[in-house]
Amino acid sequence: MEFINLRDAIKSTTLLKKKGNKNFQEIKIAFLRNYTVEKIIPYVELFFLNEGYLPKFYFSEYDNIFQNILNDNSEYYKFVPDLTILAMTTSVVSEKLTYNFVETIQEDLESEMNRIISQVKKIVSFLSKKKVGTILVHNFETPKFPALGILDYQSKKYQVNSFRKLNLELTDVCEKYKEAHIVDIDFLQRFLGTEEANDRRYWHIEKNPYGQKFLQCIAQDYLKFTKVLKGKLRKCLILDLDNTLVGGILGEDGFEGIKIGKTYPGSAFTNFQRSILNLYNRGIILGICSKNNIEDVMEVLDKHPDMVLHSKHFSIIKANWKDKATNITNISKELNIGLDSLVFVDDNPFEINLVKTKLPYVKVIQLPKDPTSYADIIDGLGVFDSLSYSSEDKQRTKMYQEEVKRKNFKENFTNLDDYLSTLAMELEIKKNDPFSSPRIAQLCQRTNQFNLTSKRYTEGEIKSYIEDKNVDVFSVRLKDKFGDMGIVGAAIVKYESEKAVIDSFLLSCRSLGRGIENAFLRCCLDEIKERGCKFVNSYYFKTKKNKQVEKFFDEKGFQLLENKGGLEKKFIFDRLKHSLVESPKYFDISI
Amino acid sequence: MEKKLKDIFSEVFKVKISEINDKSSPDNVEQWDSLKHTNLIIALEETFNISFTPDEMIEMLNFKLIKIILTQKLKGTLKK
């Protein structure tokens, strides 16, 4: 991680604020804390502004968390936070555990730990009920020097391991509440080094335990959470081959001459590939963009005995002599993944510069000369982070590969309906299925193009909608003869007496072009009718990316009620007055 | 040194350099609160590559005192 000094942070922040004026998205961050965290402001401001977010802050009184959350009229609730950060440092939470560990008897230590955990549990469960949005819980940093010296490490009961146990229990608490997540302060401290992470002077002067670099690490983590919550995810990693995936130049060094394997320098590339394989297993789409002959690249991928990654791991391979900006544009089109969801990695500054200049939305990573650092660069990127993991993630590459097969198959047909009817498509529509909630939340967070309102719900919010009798959550799963695409769309309908409101309606872009939207909308409208609702309201909220659906409701027979300059459109649909969308006949639908 | 100090002052407290004088203090500089005070100290430490003691931090009550403490500190580093 690169660090910035405070003056530069302040200067850059002032500049960014001047430049960006009104284009920033406001993020309200509330700190419920028992120590001084205000020094983090300049770094949060800088990191957030860099990504287009304008942070606003609220800080609770010191050690006054319960008063803040129990009082409905508190400044905390008036602030209406997007993020609530529960920042408690152990030395304030428990002097016993911190300073009097050795003299305190085991029973008292245990009851002290139970007290702390139940306190956090109370706060988190209370806030979860209040629906304050996302809650980030700092865990506790293990002490710089253990109370019993080297003996301390010898038993689970001693100080360092007691803190570790406390942190494990804290994780259990947060796991139970979908809106609560851990910020691993102890990990970040270890990453930076305890010596650097703490600054005792500020602790004694102003009750602030952390040094400047540590605050920057923490601020970076807040940003990662925010990006996930706002659906700003990178989905696809595109890699160069020569001196990136393998050492050496395939065209010059040949199949036997490239470096990959168990000994240096090949071992560095092996570890780099292992890191990439880890991303693959997390559901990140991989691609190759290399200036080579395609036959040579395929031979290395599938025949070289030391390769970790093989052709089956890549959804797309572009090995040719076209410029890389053109190739990456084509990759984006063929996979139907936006340029702002791509990351491109290359060792060659010329290629990096070209892509950076021509395709500014693509995140580029310039690899340094030393290949032993490659794996850490990938592991530490953080741009692929997500807060959910579903079975679809593991199969994503297969799905994208099937998509390429579909495209080839499609080229044999001149009539689209003929083509679609040969696909043997099955739609499985489910209503309020709790098992689908991780995937629905993920779709809410990831889907940009076919998304009418772009509301970014978390898994916790989806779960509570599923339980809510006045809300229906629909999901649609698509299968065809090429494979199972999993859940590709979702809709959320809220009921208010005789009125239904389509709160969200979205479909993954890889499922488009088959008329699913018609079948799915029709199915939702039929379900709404079953509920006895007389009319339906729906909305279109314009974003930078959902232009393709701006006329969706107009075209499906809904009547426009309000139009705020194309930015916000409100519709009404009445079965008795308006024509009902037809579901295509080639679907086999089950509900 | 004084020029650099004034630059930092103006960046941290968002005041014009011409408005800074020996008597500038939390009483007459609007943005000079405890948080900004810490920011000033950090900026000085980073810029001059020094580390203040807690006593020095607390004594920095106005521009003149900061100048004195900083001068002493810089002399000290030179000797070493």
HADDOCK unambig.tbl for C-alpha pairs under 7 A between the chains (distance, minus, plus):
assign (segid A and resid 5 and name CA) (segid B and resid 46 and name CA) 6.79 0.50 0.50
assign (segid A and resid 6 and name CA) (segid B and resid 43 and name CA) 5.90 0.50 0.50
assign (segid A and resid 7 and name CA) (segid B and resid 43 and name CA) 5.81 0.50 0.50
assign (segid A and resid 38 and name CA) (segid B and resid 35 and name CA) 6.89 0.50 0.50
assign (segid A and resid 39 and name CA) (segid B and resid 35 and name CA) 6.63 0.50 0.50
assign (segid A and resid 201 and name CA) (segid B and resid 54 and name CA) 5.82 0.50 0.50
assign (segid A and resid 205 and name CA) (segid B and resid 54 and name CA) 6.89 0.50 0.50
